[in-house]
Amino acid sequence: MLLDIATIGEVRRSEFAFTAELRSAASHLDQETGLLFQRLCSADLGDVRCKVALDSPDFASDGTVLSGATAIVFRASLARTYESGFFAGGKLTFTSGGNAGVTCQIKDHTVLSSSISFLLWVPLAHPVAAGDAFTVTAGCDKALTTCRQKFNNLANHRGFPHMPGNDIIISYPNSNDPIFDGGSLFSS
């Protein structure tokens, strides 16, 4: 008796097990086609649409672990100095130690007096030890101001921050609002 037909979708691995997603034929309706109009940028940092060179020393650095406090927090030193939060949302890839080859996302990056601290989103499988080497790349929150100020990449921003939202679309005219006569809200 045939109960269901599905295909295997995303496969995720954790420390002790893996999860395989089963997708029905209806999952094809969830696929993105065409442009997505949203406030934030739809490109991923460093992809062909974004065009930011993540291998540049302005956006990436090599580092060394100074001490590991827990499986998700550790202190480190970097080859260059960056402001707090610069690597939040970025990626950290270990190049030596027990976690060599593992890439993880950074939740927060804080500059301390003589070092920096990284907070990761998920715990690592192996303890972080002093002397472990890694590379780290900048993070992006996909906002227009970040694209302009942090990456100087405004020409490649793929968001629509000035598109009116639902509040404008479902609102109604009242005496305190500008005149809604079909003309422009901005004077020439």
C-alpha positions as CSV (number, residue, x, y, z in Angstrom):
1,M,0.0,0.0,0.0
2,L,1.5,3.3,-1.1
3,L,1.2,5.8,1.8
4,D,3.1,8.8,0.5
5,I,5.6,10.0,-2.1
6,A,8.4,12.4,-1.1
7,T,11.9,13.5,-2.0
8,I,14.7,14.2,0.4
9,G,15.2,17.9,0.9
10,E,17.7,19.6,3.3
11,V,19.9,17.3,5.4
12,R,21.2,18.8,8.6
13,R,23.9,17.3,10.8
14,S,24.3,17.9,14.5
15,E,26.7,16.6,17.1
16,F,24.9,13.2,17.7
17,A,22.5,12.8,14.8
18,F,21.3,14.0,11.5
19,T,17.9,15.1,10.2
20,A,16.6,14.6,6.7
21,E,13.7,16.7,5.5
22,L,11.0,14.9,3.4
23,R,9.3,17.1,0.8
24,S,6.0,16.5,-0.9
25,A,5.1,17.6,-4.4
26,A,3.6,20.7,-2.9
27,S,7.1,21.9,-1.9
28,H,7.7,23.0,-5.5
29,L,5.2,25.8,-4.8
30,D,7.6,27.2,-2.2
31,Q,10.4,27.8,-4.7
32,E,11.3,31.4,-5.3
33,T,10.8,32.6,-8.9
34,G,11.4,36.1,-10.0
35,L,12.4,39.0,-7.8
36,L,11.5,39.2,-4.2
37,F,10.5,42.8,-3.1
38,Q,11.4,43.3,0.5
39,R,13.0,45.9,2.7
40,L,16.3,44.0,3.2
41,C,18.8,42.9,0.6
42,S,18.0,39.6,-1.0
43,A,21.6,38.8,-2.0
44,D,24.0,36.9,0.2
45,L,27.2,38.7,1.3
46,G,29.9,38.0,-1.2
47,D,27.8,36.2,-3.9
48,V,27.7,37.2,-7.5
49,R,24.8,39.7,-7.0
50,C,26.4,41.3,-3.9
51,K,30.0,41.5,-5.4
52,V,31.7,42.2,-2.1
53,A,35.2,40.6,-2.1
54,L,35.2,38.7,1.2
55,D,38.8,37.7,0.9
56,S,39.8,41.4,1.2
57,P,41.6,42.2,4.5
58,D,38.9,44.9,5.0
59,F,36.3,42.1,5.5
60,A,38.3,39.0,6.6
61,S,41.1,38.2,9.0
62,D,43.1,35.3,10.4
63,G,43.0,34.8,14.1
64,T,44.2,32.6,17.0
65,V,42.2,31.5,20.0
66,L,43.7,32.8,23.3
67,S,41.4,30.9,25.6
68,G,38.2,28.9,25.3
69,A,35.6,29.6,28.0
70,T,32.8,27.4,26.7
71,A,31.8,25.6,23.5
72,I,30.2,28.8,22.2
73,V,32.3,31.6,23.7
74,F,36.1,32.2,23.4
75,R,38.6,34.9,23.4
76,A,40.9,35.5,20.5
77,S,43.4,37.8,18.8
78,L,43.1,38.9,15.1
79,A,45.6,40.1,12.6
80,R,43.9,43.5,12.4
81,T,41.7,45.7,14.6
82,Y,37.9,45.8,13.9
83,E,35.1,47.5,15.9
84,S,32.7,45.6,18.1
85,G,30.0,43.8,16.2
86,F,31.9,43.9,12.8
87,F,31.8,40.1,12.5
88,A,28.3,39.6,14.0
89,G,26.4,37.5,11.5
90,G,29.6,36.5,9.8
91,K,31.4,33.1,9.5
92,L,34.3,31.6,11.4
93,T,36.2,28.7,9.9
94,F,38.7,26.8,12.1
95,T,41.9,25.9,10.3
96,S,43.6,23.9,13.1
97,G,42.7,22.2,16.3
98,G,39.9,19.8,17.2
99,N,37.4,21.8,15.1
100,A,39.6,22.1,11.9
101,G,37.4,22.5,8.8
102,V,34.3,23.4,10.8
103,T,32.5,26.6,9.7
104,C,30.1,28.3,12.1
105,Q,28.1,31.5,12.3
106,I,29.0,34.3,14.7
107,K,26.2,35.6,17.0
108,D,28.3,38.5,18.4
109,H,31.8,39.9,18.3
110,T,33.1,42.1,21.1
111,V,36.3,44.1,21.4
112,L,37.9,43.8,24.9
113,S,40.8,45.7,26.3
114,S,43.6,43.3,25.1
115,S,41.7,40.8,22.9
116,I,38.3,40.1,21.4
117,S,35.5,37.7,22.2
118,F,33.4,35.6,19.9
119,L,29.9,34.3,20.7
120,L,28.8,31.5,18.3
121,W,25.2,30.5,17.5
122,V,25.6,26.8,18.1
123,P,28.1,24.9,20.3
124,L,31.0,23.2,18.7
125,A,31.5,19.4,18.7
126,H,35.0,19.7,20.2
127,P,36.4,22.1,22.8
128,V,38.1,25.3,21.6
129,A,41.7,25.3,22.8
130,A,44.3,28.1,23.1
131,G,46.3,28.2,19.9
132,D,43.6,27.0,17.5
133,A,43.7,29.0,14.3
134,F,40.8,30.3,12.3
135,T,39.7,32.7,9.6
136,V,36.7,35.0,10.1
137,T,34.6,37.0,7.6
138,A,32.4,40.0,8.2
139,G,28.7,39.7,8.7
140,C,25.9,41.7,7.1
141,D,22.4,42.5,8.4
142,K,21.3,43.2,4.8
143,A,20.2,46.8,5.6
144,L,20.7,49.7,3.3
145,T,22.8,51.7,5.8
146,T,25.1,48.7,6.4
147,C,25.6,48.2,2.7
148,R,26.5,51.9,2.3
149,Q,28.7,52.5,5.4
150,K,30.3,49.1,6.1
151,F,30.8,47.7,2.6
152,N,30.6,50.8,0.4
153,N,28.4,48.7,-1.9
154,L,25.2,50.7,-2.3
155,A,25.1,50.1,-6.1
156,N,24.7,46.4,-5.5
157,H,22.1,46.5,-2.7
158,R,19.2,44.2,-3.7
159,G,16.6,45.5,-1.2
160,F,13.7,48.0,-1.6
161,P,13.9,50.1,1.7
162,H,11.7,52.9,0.4
163,M,8.9,50.8,-0.8
164,P,5.7,51.6,1.1
165,G,4.8,48.9,3.6
166,N,1.4,47.5,4.7
167,D,0.7,50.4,6.9
168,I,0.5,52.8,4.0
169,I,-1.4,50.3,1.8
170,I,-4.2,49.6,4.2
171,S,-4.4,53.2,5.6
172,Y,-7.2,55.6,4.7
173,P,-7.1,59.3,4.2
174,N,-7.8,61.6,7.1
175,S,-7.5,65.4,7.6
176,N,-4.0,65.2,9.2
177,D,-2.4,63.4,6.3
178,P,-1.1,65.1,3.1
179,I,-3.5,65.3,0.2
180,F,-4.2,62.0,-1.4
181,D,-5.2,63.1,-4.9
182,G,-3.1,60.7,-6.9
183,G,-0.2,63.1,-7.3
184,S,3.2,62.9,-5.8
185,L,3.7,63.3,-2.0
186,F,6.9,65.1,-2.7
187,S,7.0,68.7,-4.1
188,S,9.3,69.5,-7.0
